[in-house]
Amino acid sequence: MLKIFETFNSAAGDAPRKEPRGRPPMNMLKAVCASLALMTFSYSVMPASAAESGKVLVILSSASQLELRDGKTYHTGYYLDELAIPLRKIVDAGYTPVFANPKGNAVSFDPASNSKVFFGGDDAVRAQAVAFLEGIPGLQHPKTLSAILKEGTADYVGVFIPGGHAPMQDLVQEKTLGDILVTFHANARPTGLICHGPTALLSTVSDPVAFREAMVAGEFTAASKLAAGWPYAGYRLTVFSSGEEHAIEGQDNQLGGSVLFYAADALAQAGAHVDRIRAWGVNVVEDRELVSGQQPFSSDAFGDAFVAKLKAGRTP
């Protein structure tokens, strides 16, 4: 099995307990799996009534490789559960997903996410998630972000961006995405982001390419100046924590190297209030139109919160 997480002690003062490298502590893993096992969604059929509630824009990265330090790369994509679980809930609630990414290219999931650990320990549920996504034609033929911007976003009731590390490669510095997101921000339409997905909000700074370069170089003061006037300054949100990132970095762990910058640090430098809880704990934060989830174990709760926000935002 792929090495996904490093050891974390779930409570301060507990006696140290050795766990296999690359995995969360078993007491936390069992608790999370028990919680996820209660999920009642089914992946088998796309409802015929999916168009009744309106369209939700689902934005994905076009990247399949994440640049790491020291010239290394990591094979990435969207995280399987972070797309499949919320998307199933979106569709079941009667919304129609419309997919888009920078290049309009077909993308797939991060191989590390194709594990039953993210589906309550149930491999059949994992397989159903894969089949569900494979059965959605639009996912393999996404629109380009430029096409979405040209068409306008007035017909969309909300926007959803799943995680995986891929958004840190392209979405974070994609100016066209920034122009799209501000149209949702302008009239407070629901905006859902999970794991590394919230870094896409950084595309709305005045010069997202320069901002990313400043974060990579460790020039935090410069990054903060570049983020002046950021539309989401002062918002509370959550994102994959730096501690969780540290846990999967390194030669013998999932990434096989170190990221160029940390998602939580970048969002904080831009002016967000980043709320994080213990590593691998379920965490969903809502503030105004934003709904954010911390990491893959938050996918189920995040999906429920985002759908609730969509329903609350619906006009009679």
Backbone bond lengths (Angstrom), bond angles and torsions (degrees), N, CA, C in turn:
res aa  C-N    CA-C-N  psi(-1)  N-CA   C-N-CA  omega(-1)  CA-C   N-CA-C  phi
1 M - - - 1.467 - - 1.528 109.25 -
2 L 1.313 116.23 141.26 1.464 120.13 -179.87 1.509 110.84 -61.16
3 K 1.326 115.73 142.78 1.454 119.92 176.93 1.514 109.14 -79.13
4 I 1.327 117.20 118.77 1.454 120.51 -171.96 1.518 112.64 -111.01
5 F 1.318 118.32 -41.35 1.449 120.03 -173.15 1.516 112.25 -132.34
6 E 1.325 116.33 157.45 1.455 123.66 174.87 1.520 107.71 -95.63
7 T 1.327 115.95 168.33 1.452 121.12 -179.45 1.518 111.29 -72.89
8 F 1.340 116.21 135.65 1.454 122.97 172.25 1.515 108.45 -132.17
9 N 1.325 117.60 136.61 1.459 120.85 171.28 1.513 107.92 -84.10
10 S 1.323 117.98 126.02 1.463 121.24 -171.85 1.516 113.06 -79.33
11 A 1.287 119.15 -13.36 1.464 119.65 179.13 1.516 109.46 -141.16
12 A 1.337 115.97 134.74 1.459 120.60 179.83 1.516 109.19 -63.96
13 G 1.333 116.49 138.94 1.443 120.69 177.47 1.505 113.79 91.53
14 D 1.327 118.93 -11.53 1.451 120.73 176.79 1.513 109.32 -67.08
15 A 1.311 115.62 148.20 1.458 119.21 176.18 1.517 109.00 -65.15
16 P 1.312 118.35 138.31 1.463 120.26 -179.26 1.520 110.96 -56.75
17 R 1.337 114.85 138.47 1.444 119.94 179.79 1.521 108.42 -129.35
18 K 1.327 116.49 127.67 1.457 119.54 -177.08 1.525 109.23 -80.67
19 E 1.323 115.16 133.15 1.459 122.73 176.71 1.520 108.03 -125.59
20 P 1.335 117.42 158.82 1.470 118.85 175.53 1.510 110.47 -58.30
21 R 1.335 117.00 138.31 1.462 120.56 178.98 1.510 109.85 -60.26
22 G 1.350 115.01 142.17 1.448 119.35 176.48 1.508 114.03 87.37
23 R 1.347 119.45 6.70 1.451 121.20 178.78 1.524 110.30 -130.87
24 P 1.353 117.96 154.96 1.448 120.10 175.43 1.512 109.57 -73.74
25 P 1.338 119.19 161.02 1.456 121.39 177.28 1.521 110.09 -57.72
26 M 1.331 116.96 142.28 1.462 120.97 -171.63 1.518 113.10 -64.40
27 N 1.353 118.17 -33.35 1.468 117.79 178.90 1.517 110.87 -64.45
28 M 1.350 117.35 -39.20 1.457 120.06 177.73 1.514 110.66 -71.25
29 L 1.337 117.10 -41.62 1.455 120.84 -179.42 1.519 110.86 -61.06
30 K 1.341 117.21 -42.67 1.464 119.84 179.46 1.517 111.43 -64.27
31 A 1.336 116.32 -39.48 1.466 119.38 -179.98 1.515 111.18 -65.46
32 V 1.332 115.36 -42.59 1.463 119.00 179.51 1.521 110.58 -65.68
33 C 1.326 116.49 -44.37 1.459 119.40 -179.40 1.518 111.52 -63.71
34 A 1.342 116.37 -37.62 1.452 118.86 177.96 1.511 111.55 -63.32
35 S 1.335 115.34 -38.40 1.454 119.61 178.11 1.523 111.28 -66.79
36 L 1.338 116.17 -45.78 1.459 119.64 -178.76 1.516 111.93 -67.37
37 A 1.318 117.60 -26.71 1.459 120.36 179.96 1.514 112.20 -65.55
38 L 1.332 117.54 -16.24 1.450 121.89 -179.80 1.518 112.11 -83.39
39 M 1.332 118.09 -4.65 1.453 120.97 -178.08 1.520 110.38 -61.98
40 T 1.344 116.90 136.93 1.453 121.41 -173.67 1.513 113.58 -108.62
41 F 1.352 117.97 2.03 1.449 118.95 -178.33 1.521 110.61 -72.64
42 S 1.321 115.49 157.73 1.457 122.49 176.46 1.516 108.08 -124.59
43 Y 1.313 116.85 144.08 1.452 120.76 -177.35 1.526 113.36 -98.53
44 S 1.316 118.26 -0.09 1.447 119.33 -163.18 1.512 115.97 -72.20
45 V 1.332 119.21 -38.67 1.456 120.40 -170.43 1.518 110.75 -134.21
46 M 1.315 117.60 136.90 1.460 123.02 173.56 1.522 107.93 -82.24
47 P 1.345 119.82 119.17 1.453 121.12 -177.17 1.521 112.39 -59.73
48 A 1.335 115.39 143.01 1.453 120.30 178.91 1.515 111.67 -69.67
49 S 1.339 117.01 -20.27 1.463 121.88 -176.33 1.510 113.16 -91.44
50 A 1.336 116.68 18.52 1.458 120.31 -171.24 1.517 113.87 -61.49
51 A 1.332 118.32 -19.82 1.460 120.07 -175.47 1.518 113.43 -89.57
52 E 1.321 118.80 -0.43 1.457 121.42 -170.41 1.517 114.09 -69.01
53 S 1.306 117.67 -34.64 1.460 120.28 -171.85 1.517 114.46 -97.00
54 G 1.309 118.57 -10.33 1.450 121.84 -179.44 1.513 111.88 119.32
55 K 1.321 115.94 178.83 1.458 122.02 -176.38 1.527 110.91 -101.10
56 V 1.331 115.21 142.02 1.465 122.46 173.82 1.523 107.65 -117.47
57 L 1.310 116.22 125.95 1.459 121.28 177.63 1.529 109.16 -80.07
58 V 1.323 116.30 123.03 1.467 121.66 178.86 1.526 107.39 -109.72
59 I 1.314 116.12 113.09 1.467 121.38 -175.54 1.524 110.20 -103.21
60 L 1.317 115.00 126.31 1.452 122.42 179.67 1.523 110.14 -116.49
61 S 1.298 115.75 161.23 1.462 121.12 171.73 1.518 109.27 -77.64
62 S 1.313 116.63 154.05 1.467 121.79 171.19 1.527 112.01 -93.04
63 A 1.323 116.65 -5.53 1.465 120.65 -172.44 1.521 112.43 -84.00
64 S 1.313 115.59 142.99 1.464 121.71 172.37 1.524 111.14 -116.90
65 Q 1.332 116.72 -6.21 1.460 121.86 177.90 1.523 109.82 -129.20
66 L 1.302 116.23 133.32 1.460 122.29 174.75 1.521 108.72 -104.34
67 E 1.322 116.57 125.70 1.461 120.46 176.25 1.520 109.50 -73.35
68 L 1.317 115.40 133.14 1.460 122.57 177.13 1.522 109.18 -115.17
69 R 1.311 115.80 175.49 1.461 119.95 176.65 1.534 110.04 -70.63
70 D 1.319 114.67 159.85 1.468 122.44 178.01 1.522 112.04 63.86
71 G 1.343 117.22 28.00 1.451 121.06 175.53 1.519 115.33 74.54
72 K 1.304 117.31 8.07 1.462 120.50 -179.80 1.535 110.14 -83.18
73 T 1.329 115.38 162.65 1.463 120.87 175.53 1.521 109.11 -136.24
74 Y 1.327 114.45 159.93 1.466 121.30 178.29 1.524 108.25 -129.81
75 H 1.331 116.56 132.12 1.463 121.08 178.74 1.528 108.96 -74.94
76 T 1.309 116.01 114.05 1.454 120.39 -172.80 1.519 111.13 -123.14
77 G 1.311 116.47 -165.26 1.451 125.49 -177.05 1.515 106.73 159.42
78 Y 1.330 117.91 -167.32 1.467 118.54 174.57 1.525 109.16 -77.36
79 Y 1.329 116.58 154.87 1.455 120.19 176.80 1.520 108.43 -82.71
80 L 1.323 115.91 129.62 1.462 122.14 -171.84 1.525 113.10 -52.65
81 D 1.315 117.55 -53.31 1.475 119.04 -176.64 1.520 112.20 -71.82
82 E 1.342 116.54 -29.26 1.465 119.49 -178.11 1.521 112.56 -70.54
83 L 1.318 116.85 -21.97 1.467 120.20 172.15 1.522 110.44 -94.63
84 A 1.322 117.83 -50.86 1.460 121.29 -171.04 1.526 113.34 -64.99
85 I 1.322 118.03 -44.47 1.462 119.87 -175.18 1.527 111.92 -67.66
86 P 1.341 119.86 -53.17 1.468 118.19 176.98 1.531 112.69 -63.87
87 L 1.334 117.35 -36.79 1.465 119.98 -178.19 1.516 110.77 -64.31
88 R 1.326 117.42 -40.37 1.465 120.34 176.74 1.517 110.39 -58.69
89 K 1.306 117.38 -41.65 1.459 121.75 179.72 1.532 111.06 -68.06
90 I 1.321 116.66 -38.94 1.466 121.52 178.25 1.528 110.07 -61.79
91 V 1.318 115.83 -47.23 1.466 120.97 -179.35 1.525 111.05 -66.14
92 D 1.327 116.75 -44.11 1.463 120.21 -179.94 1.524 112.03 -62.38
93 A 1.325 116.49 -26.57 1.464 120.19 178.96 1.532 111.84 -81.83
94 G 1.340 116.92 -0.86 1.447 120.40 175.23 1.505 116.02 97.76
95 Y 1.331 117.28 11.37 1.461 120.73 -179.82 1.531 110.65 -95.14
96 T 1.310 116.13 149.92 1.459 121.77 178.80 1.525 109.54 -102.15
97 P 1.329 118.52 119.04 1.461 120.12 177.97 1.525 111.37 -79.98
98 V 1.318 115.75 139.12 1.465 122.46 173.59 1.526 106.25 -124.04
99 F 1.327 117.12 122.57 1.455 121.75 -172.70 1.523 111.82 -96.45
100 A 1.318 115.41 143.93 1.459 120.54 178.31 1.525 108.97 -151.96
101 N 1.323 115.78 151.03 1.457 121.22 171.62 1.527 108.53 -152.40
102 P 1.317 118.87 174.31 1.472 119.55 -173.36 1.524 114.86 -58.00
103 K 1.338 117.71 -42.36 1.458 120.86 -173.26 1.522 113.99 -100.94
104 G 1.333 117.86 -10.45 1.451 119.92 -175.13 1.515 112.24 72.90
105 N 1.320 117.76 22.06 1.460 122.48 -177.80 1.519 111.81 -96.04
106 A 1.322 116.12 153.05 1.455 121.17 175.46 1.528 109.22 -70.62
107 V 1.311 116.00 138.33 1.461 121.06 179.57 1.527 109.11 -132.14
108 S 1.309 116.24 165.42 1.454 120.64 -179.30 1.524 109.63 -132.52
109 F 1.323 114.55 -176.65 1.463 119.05 -177.22 1.521 112.04 -86.74
110 D 1.308 114.94 156.35 1.456 122.40 172.72 1.527 107.77 -61.20
111 P 1.329 119.32 125.56 1.464 120.32 -179.04 1.524 113.59 -54.34
112 A 1.335 117.31 -31.31 1.462 119.86 -179.47 1.515 112.43 -66.53
113 S 1.329 116.71 -20.88 1.470 120.10 -178.12 1.517 112.96 -85.56
114 N 1.326 117.57 -8.38 1.464 121.75 -178.65 1.525 109.30 -85.27
115 S 1.313 114.77 62.97 1.460 122.03 -175.76 1.524 110.39 -137.00
116 K 1.308 116.25 142.76 1.465 120.76 -179.60 1.517 112.30 -66.41
117 V 1.339 117.57 -17.24 1.457 119.96 -179.28 1.529 111.46 -59.24
118 F 1.332 117.08 -25.82 1.454 121.51 -179.89 1.528 112.88 -90.96
119 F 1.329 115.80 3.13 1.461 120.68 -178.42 1.524 110.70 -130.33
120 G 1.325 114.85 46.15 1.457 120.19 177.53 1.508 113.90 66.51
121 G 1.332 117.28 19.19 1.458 120.37 -179.18 1.510 113.26 77.59
122 D 1.326 117.52 10.62 1.466 122.45 -175.02 1.528 109.35 -105.62
123 D 1.330 117.47 109.51 1.452 120.22 -176.94 1.521 112.30 -69.40
124 A 1.316 117.56 -27.65 1.463 120.29 177.76 1.530 110.32 -66.42
125 V 1.325 117.05 -38.90 1.460 120.83 177.46 1.522 110.32 -65.94
126 R 1.326 115.82 -40.56 1.477 119.31 176.00 1.529 110.76 -58.72
127 A 1.328 116.59 -46.69 1.461 120.72 -179.30 1.525 111.32 -63.58
128 Q 1.329 117.36 -36.40 1.461 121.15 177.16 1.526 110.75 -64.84
129 A 1.318 116.39 -36.22 1.466 120.16 178.65 1.520 110.58 -64.51
130 V 1.323 116.58 -43.00 1.464 120.85 177.90 1.524 110.03 -61.84
131 A 1.337 116.76 -46.15 1.462 120.93 -179.22 1.527 111.33 -63.89
132 F 1.326 116.45 -38.05 1.463 121.16 178.71 1.523 110.64 -59.77
133 L 1.321 116.82 -48.62 1.459 120.31 -179.06 1.527 111.20 -68.15
134 E 1.323 117.17 -37.01 1.462 119.74 178.83 1.523 111.52 -65.37
135 G 1.329 116.88 -22.00 1.451 121.15 -178.95 1.517 114.55 -88.61
136 I 1.327 117.55 6.48 1.463 121.36 -179.60 1.529 108.58 -107.88
137 P 1.326 118.37 102.81 1.472 121.15 -175.65 1.528 113.68 -57.68
138 G 1.331 117.07 -38.89 1.457 120.40 -176.64 1.508 113.78 -62.06
139 L 1.318 116.68 -23.75 1.458 119.83 -179.95 1.520 111.50 -68.93
140 Q 1.320 116.53 -30.79 1.460 120.78 178.47 1.526 112.79 -89.03
141 H 1.310 116.48 -9.02 1.465 121.12 179.82 1.529 110.03 -134.79
142 P 1.331 116.84 62.01 1.464 119.32 -177.58 1.522 112.30 -69.82
143 K 1.317 115.51 154.33 1.454 120.41 172.51 1.524 108.62 -74.62
144 T 1.304 116.70 162.65 1.461 119.65 172.74 1.528 108.91 -83.53
145 L 1.315 115.73 154.87 1.455 119.43 176.63 1.523 111.35 -63.17
146 S 1.314 116.58 -35.10 1.474 119.44 178.97 1.522 110.49 -64.56
147 A 1.336 117.83 -36.57 1.467 121.07 177.71 1.522 110.47 -66.52
148 I 1.325 116.63 -40.89 1.470 120.21 178.01 1.520 110.31 -62.41
149 L 1.320 116.84 -44.63 1.464 120.52 -179.30 1.522 110.83 -63.38
150 K 1.323 116.49 -40.63 1.462 120.60 179.80 1.528 111.31 -65.37
151 E 1.334 116.45 -40.82 1.470 121.14 179.74 1.526 111.16 -70.19
152 G 1.314 116.46 -30.61 1.462 121.35 -174.48 1.516 110.68 92.45
153 T 1.306 116.39 158.01 1.469 120.70 -175.70 1.519 113.24 -110.85
154 A 1.312 117.77 10.86 1.473 120.60 -175.06 1.522 112.94 -59.99
155 D 1.334 117.62 -26.14 1.459 120.63 -177.26 1.524 113.35 -84.25
156 Y 1.317 117.81 -1.95 1.466 120.76 -177.61 1.530 110.35 -100.11
157 V 1.326 115.16 135.41 1.465 119.44 -179.47 1.522 111.82 -87.54
158 G 1.320 117.35 -14.57 1.454 120.48 179.71 1.508 110.83 -171.55
159 V 1.333 115.95 173.68 1.458 121.79 179.95 1.528 108.41 -136.32
160 F 1.325 116.21 141.16 1.461 123.02 -175.82 1.526 109.29 -131.88
161 I 1.337 116.41 130.56 1.470 121.69 179.07 1.528 108.57 -128.15
162 P 1.343 117.84 109.50 1.466 120.35 177.31 1.521 111.19 -77.17
163 G 1.327 114.77 171.94 1.452 120.31 -177.71 1.511 113.86 -98.75
164 G 1.332 115.45 -139.97 1.443 121.81 -155.66 1.520 104.84 91.74
165 H 1.317 118.02 160.88 1.467 120.37 -178.02 1.517 113.74 -73.30
166 A 1.330 117.11 -14.58 1.467 120.44 -172.26 1.529 114.65 -54.40
167 P 1.348 120.79 -39.48 1.467 119.20 179.19 1.527 114.22 -57.34
168 M 1.340 117.23 -25.64 1.459 119.94 179.24 1.524 112.41 -72.26
169 Q 1.335 116.24 -15.77 1.458 120.59 179.13 1.524 111.50 -86.06
170 D 1.354 116.71 -45.87 1.462 117.42 -174.82 1.528 114.64 -124.47
171 L 1.326 119.56 -44.47 1.459 119.94 -173.54 1.523 112.67 -62.20
172 V 1.316 116.68 -34.72 1.458 121.06 -178.08 1.528 112.27 -59.67
173 Q 1.335 117.14 -25.70 1.467 120.42 -176.37 1.526 112.31 -120.52
174 E 1.331 116.35 18.68 1.461 121.53 -176.53 1.529 110.43 -92.21
175 K 1.328 116.75 100.62 1.462 121.85 -174.48 1.532 112.45 -60.63
176 T 1.333 117.14 -36.07 1.462 119.97 178.46 1.518 110.74 -61.84
177 L 1.326 116.15 -39.05 1.459 119.61 175.68 1.521 110.13 -62.35
178 G 1.318 116.82 -41.91 1.458 119.79 178.19 1.517 111.78 -57.46
179 D 1.322 115.94 -42.00 1.465 120.08 178.75 1.529 111.42 -64.65
180 I 1.320 116.50 -33.96 1.466 120.57 177.41 1.531 110.49 -70.28
181 L 1.308 116.56 -46.46 1.466 119.95 -175.83 1.529 112.21 -63.49
182 V 1.315 117.09 -36.04 1.466 117.77 -179.04 1.527 111.59 -67.25
183 T 1.343 117.54 -23.26 1.464 118.76 176.03 1.526 110.90 -69.87
184 F 1.331 116.86 -30.79 1.465 120.08 175.40 1.528 109.86 -76.90
185 H 1.320 115.95 -39.77 1.462 120.80 179.83 1.531 111.34 -63.55
186 A 1.321 116.74 -35.53 1.468 121.18 -174.33 1.515 113.02 -59.83
187 N 1.335 116.58 -33.99 1.472 118.42 177.89 1.525 112.38 -122.88
188 A 1.342 114.78 26.56 1.467 123.04 170.31 1.524 113.63 54.78
189 R 1.339 116.35 40.74 1.464 118.45 174.15 1.532 109.48 -78.14
190 P 1.334 117.76 142.96 1.467 121.29 -174.86 1.525 113.42 -51.73
191 T 1.329 114.47 132.76 1.458 122.66 -178.92 1.522 107.46 -129.24
192 G 1.341 116.63 111.61 1.459 121.48 -176.53 1.512 111.75 -110.02
193 L 1.343 116.61 132.80 1.462 121.85 -177.29 1.520 108.70 -144.26
194 I 1.326 116.71 140.70 1.459 119.35 -178.25 1.519 111.71 -136.43
195 C 1.314 115.96 147.07 1.462 125.80 176.01 1.523 110.82 62.24
196 H 1.316 120.34 -111.45 1.464 122.03 175.52 1.525 112.14 -86.63
197 G 1.332 117.63 -6.41 1.455 121.41 179.18 1.517 114.44 -55.53
198 P 1.354 119.17 -38.74 1.468 119.16 -179.85 1.522 114.93 -58.59
199 T 1.336 118.67 -19.96 1.461 119.10 177.36 1.532 111.34 -64.00
200 A 1.332 116.98 -19.16 1.465 120.12 177.45 1.523 111.44 -62.85
201 L 1.319 117.67 -24.16 1.462 120.67 177.96 1.526 111.32 -62.68
202 L 1.329 116.82 -23.01 1.463 120.67 -179.63 1.524 112.21 -70.92
203 S 1.332 116.78 -12.28 1.462 120.24 176.26 1.523 111.54 -67.17
204 T 1.331 117.36 -11.89 1.466 121.24 -178.79 1.521 113.48 -92.15
205 V 1.347 119.05 0.56 1.469 119.15 173.70 1.524 107.94 -71.28
206 S 1.307 117.11 165.61 1.460 120.54 -173.14 1.527 113.10 -62.06
207 D 1.339 117.10 -36.35 1.463 121.36 178.40 1.529 107.98 -137.06
208 P 1.330 117.66 84.48 1.463 120.15 -174.14 1.527 113.99 -65.01
209 V 1.329 117.62 -30.01 1.462 119.82 178.20 1.525 110.10 -65.93
210 A 1.332 116.60 -46.73 1.464 120.75 179.03 1.523 111.16 -65.71
211 F 1.331 116.74 -35.47 1.471 120.02 178.71 1.528 110.07 -62.95
212 R 1.322 117.00 -46.68 1.468 120.05 179.50 1.522 110.07 -62.19
213 E 1.319 117.06 -42.99 1.460 120.32 179.22 1.525 111.55 -60.20
214 A 1.319 116.43 -38.91 1.465 120.17 178.71 1.521 111.07 -65.66
215 M 1.342 117.07 -40.15 1.469 120.27 178.86 1.527 110.20 -66.12
216 V 1.316 117.15 -41.79 1.470 120.66 179.40 1.526 110.27 -62.08
217 A 1.328 116.44 -38.15 1.469 121.33 -178.63 1.526 112.60 -80.61
218 G 1.325 117.14 -6.37 1.458 120.24 -177.58 1.512 113.34 74.68
219 E 1.328 116.76 20.31 1.466 121.52 179.47 1.536 108.50 -92.56
220 F 1.314 115.74 76.46 1.456 121.37 -170.31 1.526 112.82 -70.07
221 T 1.311 117.82 -35.59 1.464 120.04 177.49 1.523 110.22 -63.59
222 A 1.321 116.33 -42.74 1.460 120.45 177.52 1.523 110.71 -62.91
223 A 1.323 116.49 -40.47 1.461 120.33 179.43 1.529 110.42 -62.12
224 S 1.316 116.48 -43.41 1.462 120.17 179.90 1.526 111.48 -62.11
225 K 1.324 116.58 -39.50 1.472 120.21 178.40 1.528 110.92 -65.90
226 L 1.325 116.29 -39.52 1.458 120.35 179.22 1.527 111.87 -66.28
227 A 1.326 115.94 -23.25 1.466 120.44 -178.27 1.529 112.83 -90.48
228 A 1.312 117.70 5.25 1.468 120.48 179.34 1.523 110.22 -55.51
229 G 1.321 115.90 129.62 1.459 120.49 -179.84 1.519 114.16 83.21
230 W 1.326 118.07 9.86 1.464 122.09 179.09 1.527 110.47 -54.63
231 P 1.320 119.05 128.16 1.463 120.90 -175.92 1.530 115.00 -58.87
232 Y 1.328 117.04 -25.95 1.469 120.39 -175.82 1.532 112.59 -102.58
233 A 1.316 117.68 12.95 1.467 120.32 177.05 1.517 109.67 -58.97
234 G 1.317 116.33 133.15 1.456 121.21 179.86 1.514 114.34 89.27
235 Y 1.324 118.72 -8.41 1.464 121.24 177.66 1.521 110.53 -73.94
236 R 1.314 116.02 144.38 1.460 121.97 168.77 1.523 107.79 -87.48
237 L 1.317 115.78 135.53 1.462 120.70 177.11 1.515 108.99 -157.65
238 T 1.314 115.83 171.72 1.460 120.18 173.98 1.516 109.06 -129.80
239 V 1.320 115.64 165.37 1.460 122.33 -175.45 1.529 106.58 -162.80
240 F 1.314 117.35 166.29 1.457 122.03 175.41 1.526 108.15 -52.61
241 S 1.322 116.40 121.56 1.459 119.32 -171.31 1.526 111.84 -76.25
242 S 1.325 115.37 160.14 1.467 120.08 178.18 1.525 110.43 -64.37
243 G 1.333 116.76 -34.92 1.462 120.04 177.09 1.514 111.94 -63.21
244 E 1.330 116.07 -42.06 1.460 119.67 177.14 1.521 111.00 -65.82
245 E 1.331 115.77 -37.55 1.465 119.51 177.50 1.523 111.03 -63.94
246 H 1.327 116.33 -44.16 1.464 119.91 178.19 1.527 110.50 -57.87
247 A 1.330 116.42 -35.83 1.463 120.96 -175.50 1.520 113.39 -66.31
248 I 1.322 117.11 -26.93 1.467 119.06 -177.49 1.527 112.41 -106.94
249 E 1.331 117.28 4.06 1.457 121.74 176.19 1.526 110.41 -84.93
250 G 1.307 115.32 166.36 1.462 120.05 173.14 1.517 113.04 105.60
251 Q 1.299 114.71 158.77 1.454 123.37 -175.45 1.522 112.85 -52.02
252 D 1.326 117.25 -39.76 1.460 120.86 -172.66 1.523 113.53 -100.44
253 N 1.304 117.98 10.02 1.456 120.61 -178.75 1.524 110.92 -116.16
254 Q 1.315 115.61 -173.02 1.460 121.52 -170.64 1.522 114.21 -53.77
255 L 1.329 117.40 -48.72 1.461 120.13 -174.86 1.528 113.23 -75.29
256 G 1.313 117.00 -29.87 1.459 120.10 -177.15 1.513 113.32 72.94
257 G 1.315 117.08 12.10 1.456 122.61 -179.16 1.510 109.22 -177.01
258 S 1.334 117.18 -162.68 1.460 121.96 -176.66 1.524 110.58 -120.00
259 V 1.334 115.73 141.07 1.462 120.32 179.49 1.529 110.18 -68.12
260 L 1.322 115.18 158.21 1.461 120.52 -179.54 1.522 112.30 -72.35
261 F 1.325 116.88 -29.92 1.463 122.06 176.93 1.521 107.90 -158.14
262 Y 1.328 116.12 164.29 1.466 120.93 -176.66 1.522 110.54 -103.02
263 A 1.309 114.89 132.68 1.462 121.35 -175.32 1.519 111.91 -56.69
264 A 1.334 116.50 -46.73 1.461 120.13 -177.63 1.522 111.32 -63.12
265 D 1.321 116.77 -39.62 1.466 120.81 179.39 1.530 110.67 -64.70
266 A 1.330 116.25 -43.36 1.465 120.02 -177.55 1.522 111.04 -63.17
267 L 1.320 117.02 -43.94 1.466 120.47 -179.71 1.523 111.00 -66.85
268 A 1.337 116.45 -37.94 1.460 119.90 178.10 1.533 110.76 -66.29
269 Q 1.332 117.26 -40.42 1.470 120.31 178.79 1.523 111.29 -64.47
270 A 1.318 116.47 -30.12 1.465 119.66 178.98 1.524 112.05 -76.45
271 G 1.337 116.95 -18.73 1.457 119.54 176.63 1.509 115.84 121.32
272 A 1.338 117.83 7.89 1.462 120.59 178.07 1.527 110.62 -82.28
273 H 1.325 116.29 153.14 1.460 122.07 169.63 1.532 106.30 -93.97
274 V 1.313 116.68 103.21 1.463 121.37 -173.32 1.523 109.55 -90.61
275 D 1.323 116.03 115.30 1.466 122.33 -179.58 1.523 109.60 -98.49
276 R 1.328 116.28 122.29 1.454 120.97 178.48 1.519 109.60 -129.80
277 I 1.328 115.86 145.54 1.462 119.61 173.71 1.525 107.67 -114.24
278 R 1.321 117.05 -169.57 1.461 121.13 -178.65 1.533 110.62 -53.89
279 A 1.298 115.34 152.53 1.455 120.45 -178.87 1.516 111.47 -57.24
280 W 1.336 115.48 133.67 1.463 125.96 175.57 1.518 113.68 71.05
281 G 1.326 117.42 8.23 1.459 120.40 175.54 1.519 110.75 -81.29
282 V 1.341 116.06 149.78 1.463 120.78 177.89 1.520 109.13 -68.87
283 N 1.334 116.82 126.15 1.460 120.77 -177.88 1.520 109.90 -148.42
284 V 1.328 115.73 121.64 1.463 122.48 176.20 1.521 107.49 -129.05
285 V 1.327 116.47 132.46 1.461 122.05 -178.36 1.525 108.77 -122.82
286 E 1.325 115.91 132.16 1.460 121.23 176.38 1.525 109.52 -118.87
287 D 1.306 116.06 133.64 1.455 121.66 175.16 1.526 107.95 -149.47
288 R 1.315 115.11 116.15 1.464 121.07 -176.30 1.529 109.40 52.69
289 E 1.326 119.56 -124.47 1.470 118.98 -176.45 1.521 113.39 -83.24
290 L 1.333 117.40 -9.62 1.463 120.18 -176.55 1.521 112.77 -84.41
291 V 1.338 115.33 137.46 1.466 123.14 168.33 1.519 105.91 -127.54
292 S 1.326 117.26 123.24 1.467 119.96 -177.42 1.522 110.49 -131.91
293 G 1.341 115.18 147.73 1.458 121.93 178.09 1.516 109.84 -122.26
294 Q 1.336 117.00 147.28 1.463 120.47 -170.44 1.524 113.97 -75.01
295 Q 1.334 118.11 -44.82 1.462 121.14 -177.61 1.534 109.74 -163.30
296 P 1.349 119.00 -176.20 1.459 120.14 -170.90 1.525 115.45 -56.36
297 F 1.322 117.63 -31.12 1.461 118.40 179.95 1.526 112.42 -70.60
298 S 1.328 116.80 -6.92 1.470 121.55 177.96 1.524 112.32 -96.81
299 S 1.335 118.11 1.59 1.458 121.44 -171.53 1.522 113.92 -59.39
300 D 1.319 117.10 -42.30 1.464 120.31 -177.16 1.524 110.79 -66.71
301 A 1.326 116.70 -50.23 1.469 120.37 179.77 1.517 110.99 -65.01
302 F 1.329 116.51 -37.55 1.462 120.44 177.15 1.519 110.97 -62.04
303 G 1.330 117.50 -45.80 1.455 120.80 -179.82 1.513 112.11 -59.02
304 D 1.328 116.96 -42.43 1.468 120.77 178.09 1.530 110.85 -62.80
305 A 1.329 116.00 -44.03 1.465 119.69 -177.75 1.521 111.43 -66.95
306 F 1.332 116.66 -39.12 1.457 119.51 -178.81 1.532 111.10 -68.45
307 V 1.324 117.37 -42.48 1.466 120.07 177.82 1.521 110.48 -63.31
308 A 1.327 116.88 -40.08 1.469 119.76 177.06 1.524 110.77 -61.00
309 K 1.331 116.46 -39.53 1.460 120.66 178.24 1.528 110.64 -66.16
310 L 1.317 117.72 -39.47 1.471 121.28 176.21 1.521 110.84 -60.78
311 K 1.313 116.17 -45.43 1.461 119.86 -179.16 1.527 111.15 -66.23
312 A 1.297 116.71 -39.02 1.476 120.07 178.82 1.523 111.89 -66.90
313 G 1.335 115.24 -28.36 1.458 119.52 -178.28 1.506 114.09 -85.15
314 R 1.341 117.02 -6.99 1.451 120.81 -177.48 1.531 110.59 -71.98
315 T 1.319 117.02 130.99 1.452 119.84 177.99 1.522 109.89 -86.85
316 P 1.357 119.06 142.93 1.464 121.86 -178.18 1.514 111.13 -61.27
